[in-house]
Amino acid sequence: MRTMNQRFTKAALGAVAILSAALPASAFFGDDESEQDPDVYLAIVGGDIYTGTGEILRGATMLSKNGKIDEIGYDLYLPEGTEEVDAHGLRVYPGLVALKATSRLTQGTFAPGLKLHEFVPEVDHPDICGDCGKSFEEIVPSAVDPGEYSTEHLATDGFKSDFDESFDPFSGYMVMALGNGITTVQQSSTAVKLKRGEVDGVSLSEKTMTSMSWSGSNPSGKADLREKFRDAARYQDELRRWEEVVKKDKEAKEPSKKGIDSRVLAILQGATLAKFSSNDRDDLLGIARLAQKYHFRPVIEGCVEGWCVADELGRASAYAIINPRVRRDRQENLTHDNGSSIENAAILTRAGVQVAITPGNTSIDMGGISGRDLLSLPLEAGFAIRGGLDERTALEGITVIPARLLGIDHRVGSLEIGKDCDALITDGDLLHYQTFVQYTVVEGKLVYDKQEEIFYKNIRPRPEPDVAATDPGEAPAEGASEEAAASEETPEVEAPSEDAVEEVVEVEDETVED
Amino acid sequence: MKMRKLLFGLAGALALAAPSIAATSTPELFALKVGRAETATGESIEHAVILIENGKIVTIGQDLEIERGIPVIDRSDLVVTPGFVNCYSRAGLSSSGASGTQPSVQASTELYPRQELFGDLLKAGVTTLGLYPPGNGIPGQAVAISTAGTTLEDMILKEGAYLKILMASNSSSRKMLDGAFEKVEKYNETVEKAREKWEKSVEDWDKEHKQRKKDEKDGKELKPEDPKPGDFVAPEPDAVAGPFIKVLDGELPVLFSIRKAGDYLHLLKGIGEREFNWSLRVPLRNDIDLFKVADQIGEKELRVVMEPRLTLMEWTMRERNIPDELTRAGAHVAFIPNGDDLDNMKKWRLHVGHLVKRGMDADAALAAMTLEPARELGLDDRLGSLEVGKDANLLFFDGDPFQPSTKLVSVMSGGNFVGDEELR
């Protein structure tokens, strides 16, 4: 069985190496397999798979094994008991990654932020709300009597370490997010997988970004930060030199860490990313130069005037978290470029900045700002396209780039063998305003079906699958390649080679013999 | 007029002196004939004859022959059910509560007998109450009382009926639970160490004793001998470890209070591999999502303490009958009134009747007011159903107890009628 799978992989389009890495070590030894839980398979069959890495596989099939992508390709052998999701005539995309998402998603309507007073009747805090813009940490320590609701952990590791224990796997808001394609969210500084009906393994990473302040209105703060970086860099140099010296001279004294900012040091050592919230051209320039000088990659949230200094930011290998629809008036008295530009994302990308995209409001709200909140994340990416960004990068801006910022791009953000099988199945281009998510799969489990949930079931009911147009195993349909040609950047369509098909057939014969 | 006032005054004074209801005593042994007996075990007996001796049911059956000489109380027009048991209440207790981990606290310490309320509850058919300690975290242990008693001794049926633990979805709840069980582990280690020390001291003493005898033979000078170490006495467990040792020994069941479906999964994770008796308390609020784990709760055949309420699905006006769904899934529902006030206790059976109207099995609904709460209190060996050997706590209805027009005609507690009951 194992050898078969490996040969299979060669036949498929992914990299064998990644697959091997993803396989449990015990599988290679083939012992006691009967005692383990049976493997769980799910196949998304016959859809146009947009892998998020540039490739589009028309009418292909993706097989998930125990929550990980096992194979992507054509004419796949589906093991017995595989759950099939029919995606003929539909498109398959990687699950979206939403930065700074509202706590409602993972805490449900019973979010601690919303209903804290139920646990602590004495707390009657007017500011306790899910989306008042304040974080849980800002409200809770002051509002809660430590005896009632232990805040010990808040001091040591913040609210995020609570996510494994506080995750609400039945939150209605989470289902809404899944219905809009979001499968991973940032909560405070934790990345959380939106697993439905499960509480195991929901938090993926913690503290990948460290907030720093750099503002033109606070010159002494800038000077302080510069000093901290200088000291930390000097300490690092001394440490490196000492490491060399100590090999010969064991008596050599280790450089002192005293006075070194541990957060800054962590940034220089690459343990965490420095995140700045800046929009002004001058601030951005300052950050870019600081980053270039001390060799770290800054994450810049906002970055409204980033397009004016894109080259500098590109040279600093910066990440930007931008909202393409944000507006800022140009100040006519300034001679240099300033103000917002719809081309911001496109210009930054061309300069080498990795652009993550967020909506104007990262909550989920039924009223008010509809169309600007988390439920229209793909629409925001669409606005970046309107400003000249290519579609592939726009998709990356809501998938793999935010995943990279959260340090989880090895698991989510694109459809590649060995990664988590988090996929959306849509009835059209994800970045088109009319498109609906039809199904959402998280870690190989179907967690959302548009026709089964109350939210969008009666709005444009699902189109009948057009089986004739995309017969699995056939070469990509004519219409499909035309469509690909029409898009701005035509991604390579890798059709399975003759050899590959032959090999698959061979493997199937083997199975019959088994 | 004056006379009347005087009478009222007298009545008031009487009420103060003896607030609970005067009982009409019955013979030591008597037979009760009723139109139908709903036993709460899923069986209903038409033309039932119940033989009661010293307040206990000795025989129950259909159309049994009654030996000559045994007094007969004939209520052939009425339906009889077991007395109602409310296993989760704060009736008659002050409402303030502390919080934190205090599993040794007993709700019985708050109990104040001879309150008019208990008599009223008895008249309303609630013959047994489970009173829980107030507060968050692990507030303490519940007490089971009889509403008919007038002294603490009479009232208290069982202390430590269950340990209440409030579990929310957060790390502090998890730490609280893990911490309590860790204390048991630590205590066990201490006991083990103390035992080793004791064993060593016994060994030493034995050695010394032998040496002494030898010395005695040799005629050496002897020092006075130390007394022989006594039996091993384990150190006392502390206020947290003590109750949790009982929990793990199966002596003290746990009632986990949760608020939503997600809490249940976190609770399962928190309990982990530990094995002990536990059940659930879930306040049914309007948009509760508990039905999402109904199958999982049913699979474990857990008991769930909840109000008889229909709920609405999140963001909709769609009704759910969660108690019914849980029952069908295999769980055991124990109902409690919608509130601790007299009015809600009186309307309790009508609220349950409403769920029966919306599909719940009537037998399961009756058991949810009698036998299941009795089980929750660990009293199912002596009350909660009409079975041989159980207390004769009976309610007499003039029809189907869940029918709104049906009246509760009389109440019997421990074989005696409550109030001025005319013996026929």
Interface residues (C-beta under 8 A of the other chain):
Chain A: G108 T109 F110 P112 E118 F119 V120 G147 E148 Y149 S150 E152 H153 S161 D162 D164 E165 S166 F167 D168 P169 F170 S171 G172 G197 E198 V199 D200 I454
Chain B: S99 G100 N136 A168 S169 N170 S171 S172 S173 R174 K175 M176 R259 K260 A261 G262 L265 H266 K269 D287 D289 K292 V293 E314 W315 T316
